[in-house]
Amino acid sequence: MTNDRSRRRQVVLHGTVVSDKMDKTVVVAITRLVPHPLYGKVLRRITKVKAHDERNAARVGDRVKIVYSRPISKTKHWRVAAILEQGEQAAQVGLAHTTLQHGSSVSSE
């Protein structure tokens, strides 16, 4: 007797974090290319989904891998599985944070 859940393939998507203002939740934009039904031109379509980020680790601009899961809330059905690369904004915030921690002053001139 096999378990149906173990045989299901996980749905995994990659996207970019566009909002991290909620607690333990990020909004991820997933870009896909779709041909126009009549003219055939390839169009870029963006889908935004909410994903659960347990550790609040993802920041705006980060590339993340998300996995489909059971419903966590009314609109949240995805989990952040991994942060693939840090975005430009997140790297600058991290740099400023470590600079301030080590006692160096940051001038705003």
N, C-alpha and C positions, 0 to 999 in steps of 0.2 A: 504494500500500500504506500503510494507516494503522496507527499504533501503538495497540494497545488501551489501554495505560496512559495515553496522553494524552487519550483519549476518556472515561475514567472520571471520574465526578464525585467530588470529595473530600468525605468525611464530616467536617463541622465541627460541634462542639458548644460550648456555653458553660456554665461551671460555676464553683463556688467552691472554692478551695483549703482543705482541712480538715486537711492534715498536710504539713509540709515537713521532717520529721526525717531523711529519707534523702538521701544524696548524689546530686545530679542527678535526683531523682525527687520528684514531688509527688502527693498523693492529691487528686483532684478529685471533688466531689459534684455530680452532675447531677440537677436536679429536673425531673420531668415530671408532667403532669396526665393522669390516666386515669379514664374513667368506670367505675363499678362495673358488672359485667356484668348484674346483675339489677335493682338499684335505681336506677342511673343517677347516683348521687351522684358528684361529681368528687373523686377522691382524689389526694393528692400522693404520688408515689413517688420515692425517692432511689436513684440508682445511683452507686456509688463506683468510679472507675477510677484506675489509676496512669498518670501521664504523665511523659515525659522532659523535663526542664528543664535544658538543657545549661549555662546560665550560673548556675544556682541563684538566679534573680532573683525567682521567685514566693514570696510569704509567705502565711501563714495569713490567710484573710479576703479575699484578692485575688479579683476576678472575672477569669477567664482564658478565652481561646479555645483549644480543643484540636483537633488534626487527627489523623484516623486514619492510621497508617503501618504499615510492615512491623513484624513482631515484634522488639522490642529486647531483651526477656528473656521468661521464662516467662509473666509476668503483665502486662508493659508493652507496649501496642500503640498508644499515643497520644503525640503530641508537643505541647508548649506552643507555640502559634503566636504569641500576643500576650497581654500583660497589659492587660485592658480598663480596670480601675480598681483602685486600691489599697484594701485593706481598712482598717478602723479601727485594728486592731492593728498592721499594717505601717506605717501613717502615724505612730503614736505612737512606735514603735521607731526609725524614721528621724529623727523630731524629737529624741528623746533622744540619738541617736548624733551628730547635727550639733551639738547643744548642748554635748556633752562634747568634741567636736573643737575647738570654738572657745574653750575654756577657761572657759566659764561653769560655775558649780557648780550642781548640782541638789540641793535640800534634800529630805529625806524626812520632813518633819514633818507 
